[in-house]
Amino acid sequence: MMVFIPRKKKAFGRLFLFVTALDKQVIARPNLRVDENCWHDLPVFNEATLLQPMPLCETMVFDHLHGLYESEKYAFLWSTRDDFEEILERVIHLELPEILWREIAWLHRFGYYYHHALAVFAMIARFGLDSGMSYSKLEMALKSALLMDIGISRLPNSILFSSQIYSEEERLLMDQHPMISNLLIGYYTNGQDFILGQAVLYHHRPEKFREDHPELKDIIWLLYNFDIFDALISNRPFRPAYRPENALIYLRQLNRSFSMPMDIIFWLEKKLGVAGFSVMDLKMIPIRPLSRSIPLN
């Protein structure tokens, strides 16, 4: 039986931490309300040279993506080395401002969280190409995957690398990272990349996104599902990795609870060769002992 841990406090959208950018500018203070209007109150990022676009192929991220091919965990995404290289070739020219690549490079210091972002990137790339997604939509989803967790780097290491179940206070702090990521994007782009910021802001809370924007809603849902799936199939200090089949059961339950389309689940089932399985076919690992509460990363 799946048990979803209820939250005692509803703090989504409220910031509890100071946020400092790479230029050491404090861009946000505690008790800021992080919503669609907050970017207007951010300081202006003045280093114009760092806003020049840089393609993926010129970054360390591109080199590190090749490491995914060697991981058995992600072998279901590609059938051959040529297949893998074809996927990379399709996204090689994706561009972000140099300063955002620097934020992603900074995340590299935090180990799992950086490689998790790359894994979600790869899954979305594979799904997007398989499903015939438009390049503009795929590009936005891939940028969001790379940037969704840059806010993680502003949280205390004692929380990020803890092997214990989070206390309520620690969970409230951990919940800050999508909002911090959103604020950093707003600051570095001088408030110009609103859709990217919104995708990142809601990637753990798709049910909170109320705007009439079907394409953005789809991107948020992609991030949500692949984010959780990769977190579940990865070993973490507080629990062992789930079997992919059990991770899919968990995702299927979440999708049903939100009454959302199941396209991503069906695609994962097909890729993993477990299409048509049911809960009764598998021995479930109980959710409660393994999670600190949703989200799992």
C-alpha positions as CSV (number, residue, x, y, z in Angstrom):
1,M,0.0,0.0,0.0
2,M,1.3,3.4,-0.9
3,V,1.2,6.0,1.9
4,F,1.7,9.7,0.9
5,I,3.1,11.7,3.8
6,P,0.9,14.8,4.5
7,R,2.6,18.1,5.0
8,K,1.9,20.0,8.2
9,K,2.6,23.4,6.7
10,K,1.8,24.9,3.3
11,A,4.8,26.9,2.4
12,F,4.9,26.7,-1.4
13,G,5.8,30.1,-2.8
14,R,7.3,31.5,0.4
15,L,11.0,32.0,0.7
16,F,12.8,31.3,4.0
17,L,16.4,31.8,2.9
18,F,18.7,34.5,1.6
19,V,19.6,33.9,-2.0
20,T,23.0,35.0,-3.3
21,A,24.0,35.0,-7.0
22,L,27.4,34.0,-8.3
23,D,28.4,37.7,-8.4
24,K,27.8,37.8,-4.6
25,Q,24.7,40.0,-5.1
26,V,21.9,39.1,-2.6
27,I,18.9,38.9,-4.8
28,A,16.2,37.7,-2.4
29,R,15.6,37.7,1.3
30,P,13.4,35.6,3.7
31,N,9.7,36.0,3.5
32,L,9.7,37.0,-0.2
33,R,6.6,35.7,-2.0
34,V,7.9,33.8,-5.1
35,D,5.2,34.2,-7.7
36,E,4.7,35.5,-11.3
37,N,5.3,39.0,-10.1
38,C,8.5,38.6,-8.0
39,W,10.9,39.0,-10.9
40,H,10.0,42.7,-11.2
41,D,11.5,43.3,-7.8
42,L,14.8,41.5,-8.4
43,P,18.1,43.5,-8.8
44,V,19.4,43.8,-12.4
45,F,22.3,41.6,-13.4
46,N,24.8,43.9,-15.1
47,E,27.5,41.6,-16.5
48,A,26.4,41.7,-20.1
49,T,29.2,39.6,-21.4
50,L,28.0,36.6,-19.4
51,L,24.6,36.9,-21.1
52,Q,26.1,35.9,-24.5
53,P,24.7,32.5,-25.6
54,M,26.9,29.5,-25.4
55,P,26.1,26.2,-27.0
56,L,26.0,22.9,-25.1
57,C,28.8,21.5,-27.1
58,E,31.3,24.0,-25.6
59,T,30.5,23.1,-22.0
60,M,31.6,20.5,-19.6
61,V,28.0,19.3,-19.4
62,F,28.3,17.9,-23.0
63,D,31.4,15.9,-22.0
64,H,29.7,14.6,-18.8
65,L,26.6,13.6,-20.8
66,H,28.8,11.0,-22.5
67,G,29.2,9.4,-19.1
68,L,25.6,8.4,-19.0
69,Y,26.2,5.9,-21.9
70,E,28.5,3.9,-19.6
71,S,25.8,3.6,-16.9
72,E,23.7,0.4,-16.9
73,K,20.9,2.3,-15.2
74,Y,20.2,4.4,-18.3
75,A,20.9,1.6,-20.9
76,F,17.1,1.5,-21.7
77,L,17.4,5.0,-23.3
78,W,19.5,3.9,-26.3
79,S,20.1,0.7,-28.2
80,T,23.6,1.3,-29.5
81,R,26.4,3.9,-29.3
82,D,25.3,5.3,-32.6
83,D,21.8,5.8,-31.2
84,F,23.2,7.6,-28.2
85,E,25.3,9.8,-30.3
86,E,22.3,10.6,-32.5
87,I,20.4,11.9,-29.5
88,L,23.3,14.2,-28.5
89,E,23.7,15.4,-32.1
90,R,20.0,16.6,-32.0
91,V,20.6,18.7,-28.9
92,I,24.2,19.7,-29.4
93,H,23.4,23.3,-30.3
94,L,21.1,24.1,-27.4
95,E,22.1,27.5,-26.0
96,L,22.1,29.2,-22.6
97,P,23.7,32.3,-21.4
98,E,27.2,31.7,-20.1
99,I,26.3,32.7,-16.6
100,L,23.7,29.9,-16.4
101,W,26.3,27.3,-17.6
102,R,28.4,28.6,-14.7
103,E,25.5,27.9,-12.3
104,I,25.2,24.4,-13.7
105,A,29.0,24.0,-13.4
106,W,28.7,25.1,-9.7
107,L,26.1,22.4,-9.1
108,H,28.7,19.9,-10.2
109,R,30.3,20.3,-6.8
110,F,27.2,18.7,-5.3
111,G,27.6,15.3,-7.0
112,Y,24.3,13.4,-7.2
113,Y,22.2,16.6,-7.8
114,Y,24.3,17.5,-10.9
115,H,24.3,14.0,-12.4
116,H,20.5,13.8,-11.7
117,A,19.9,16.9,-13.8
118,L,21.9,15.4,-16.6
119,A,19.9,12.1,-16.4
120,V,16.6,14.0,-16.5
121,F,17.9,15.9,-19.5
122,A,18.8,12.7,-21.3
123,M,15.4,11.1,-20.6
124,I,13.5,14.2,-21.8
125,A,15.7,14.3,-24.9
126,R,14.9,10.6,-25.7
127,F,11.2,11.0,-25.0
128,G,10.9,14.2,-27.0
129,L,12.6,12.7,-30.1
130,D,10.5,9.5,-29.8
131,S,7.3,11.4,-29.5
132,G,7.9,13.9,-32.2
133,M,7.9,16.9,-29.9
134,S,8.5,20.2,-31.6
135,Y,12.1,21.4,-31.2
136,S,11.0,24.7,-29.5
137,K,9.1,22.8,-26.8
138,L,11.9,20.2,-26.4
139,E,14.5,22.9,-26.2
140,M,12.6,24.6,-23.4
141,A,12.1,21.3,-21.5
142,L,15.8,20.5,-21.8
143,K,16.9,23.9,-20.5
144,S,14.5,23.5,-17.6
145,A,15.9,20.1,-16.8
146,L,19.5,21.5,-16.6
147,L,18.4,24.4,-14.4
148,M,15.6,23.0,-12.2
149,D,18.0,22.2,-9.3
150,I,20.6,25.0,-9.4
151,G,18.9,26.3,-6.3
152,I,20.1,23.2,-4.5
153,S,23.6,24.7,-4.2
154,R,22.3,27.3,-1.8
155,L,21.0,24.9,0.7
156,P,23.1,23.5,3.7
157,N,25.2,20.4,3.1
158,S,23.8,19.0,6.3
159,I,20.5,18.7,4.6
160,L,21.6,17.8,1.1
161,F,23.7,14.9,2.2
162,S,21.8,13.7,5.3
163,S,21.1,10.0,5.7
164,Q,18.2,10.7,8.0
165,I,14.5,11.4,7.5
166,Y,14.0,15.1,7.2
167,S,12.4,17.0,10.1
168,E,9.6,19.3,9.2
169,E,12.0,22.3,9.3
170,E,14.5,20.6,7.1
171,R,11.8,19.7,4.6
172,L,10.7,23.3,4.5
173,L,14.2,24.3,3.7
174,M,14.6,21.6,1.0
175,D,11.4,22.8,-0.6
176,Q,13.1,26.1,-1.3
177,H,15.2,24.9,-4.1
178,P,12.7,25.3,-7.0
179,M,12.0,28.9,-5.9
180,I,15.7,29.7,-5.5
181,S,16.3,28.3,-9.0
182,N,13.5,30.4,-10.3
183,L,14.9,33.6,-8.7
184,L,18.4,32.9,-10.1
185,I,17.1,32.5,-13.6
186,G,15.1,35.7,-13.2
187,Y,18.1,37.6,-12.0
188,Y,20.6,36.4,-14.6
189,T,18.2,36.9,-17.6
190,N,17.0,40.3,-16.2
191,G,13.5,38.9,-16.1
192,Q,13.4,37.9,-19.8
193,D,12.9,34.2,-19.6
194,F,9.6,33.9,-17.8
195,I,8.5,30.5,-19.3
196,L,11.8,28.9,-18.3
197,G,11.4,30.3,-14.8
198,Q,7.9,29.0,-14.4
199,A,8.8,25.5,-15.6
200,V,11.5,25.4,-12.9
201,L,9.3,26.9,-10.2
202,Y,6.5,24.3,-10.6
203,H,8.5,21.2,-11.5
204,H,7.8,19.6,-8.0
205,R,4.3,21.0,-7.8
206,P,2.6,20.6,-11.2
207,E,-0.9,20.7,-9.5
208,K,-0.1,24.3,-8.4
209,F,0.3,25.5,-12.0
210,R,-3.1,27.1,-12.9
211,E,-2.2,29.1,-16.0
212,D,-3.9,28.4,-19.4
213,H,-0.6,27.5,-21.1
214,P,-0.8,23.9,-22.4
215,E,2.8,23.8,-23.7
216,L,4.3,25.0,-20.4
217,K,2.0,22.6,-18.5
218,D,3.4,19.7,-20.6
219,I,7.0,20.8,-19.9
220,I,6.3,20.9,-16.2
221,W,4.7,17.5,-16.3
222,L,7.8,16.1,-18.1
223,L,10.1,17.5,-15.5
224,Y,7.9,16.2,-12.6
225,N,7.8,12.6,-13.9
226,F,11.3,12.2,-15.0
227,D,12.7,14.0,-12.0
228,I,10.9,11.6,-9.6
229,F,11.6,8.5,-11.8
230,D,15.4,9.1,-11.8
231,A,15.4,10.0,-8.1
232,L,13.7,6.7,-7.3
233,I,16.0,4.5,-9.4
234,S,19.1,6.1,-7.8
235,N,20.7,5.1,-4.5
236,R,20.4,7.9,-1.9
237,P,22.0,8.2,1.5
238,F,18.6,7.6,3.2
239,R,17.4,4.6,1.0
240,P,18.5,2.1,-1.7
241,A,17.4,2.5,-5.3
242,Y,14.0,1.3,-6.4
243,R,13.6,-1.3,-9.1
244,P,12.5,0.5,-12.2
245,E,9.2,-1.4,-12.1
246,N,8.4,-0.2,-8.6
247,A,9.3,3.3,-9.6
248,L,6.8,3.1,-12.4
249,I,4.1,1.9,-10.0
250,Y,4.8,4.9,-7.8
251,L,4.6,7.3,-10.8
252,R,1.4,5.7,-12.1
253,Q,-0.2,6.3,-8.7
254,L,0.9,9.9,-8.7
255,N,-0.4,10.5,-12.3
256,R,-3.7,9.0,-11.4
257,S,-4.1,11.0,-8.2
258,F,-3.6,14.2,-10.2
259,S,-5.9,13.0,-13.1
260,M,-3.1,13.6,-15.5
261,P,-2.3,11.9,-18.9
262,M,-0.2,8.8,-18.6
263,D,1.8,9.1,-21.8
264,I,5.2,9.3,-20.0
265,I,4.3,6.1,-18.0
266,F,3.4,4.2,-21.1
267,W,6.6,5.3,-22.8
268,L,8.7,4.2,-19.8
269,E,7.0,0.9,-19.7
270,K,7.7,0.2,-23.3
271,K,11.3,1.3,-23.0
272,L,11.9,-0.9,-20.0
273,G,10.0,-3.8,-21.5
274,V,7.5,-4.0,-18.8
275,A,4.4,-2.8,-20.7
276,G,1.1,-4.1,-19.2
277,F,2.4,-4.9,-15.7
278,S,0.1,-4.3,-12.8
279,V,0.6,-3.7,-9.1
280,M,-0.4,-7.3,-8.4
281,D,2.5,-8.6,-10.6
282,L,5.2,-7.1,-8.4
283,K,6.2,-7.0,-4.8
284,M,6.1,-3.4,-3.8
285,I,8.8,-1.7,-1.7
286,P,6.7,0.4,0.7
287,I,6.9,4.1,0.0
288,R,6.9,5.4,3.6
289,P,10.2,3.9,4.8
290,L,12.1,4.9,1.7
291,S,11.0,8.5,1.1
292,R,11.5,11.6,3.2
293,S,8.2,12.8,1.7
294,I,7.6,13.9,-1.9
295,P,9.7,15.2,-3.8
296,L,12.4,12.6,-3.4
297,N,15.4,14.6,-4.6
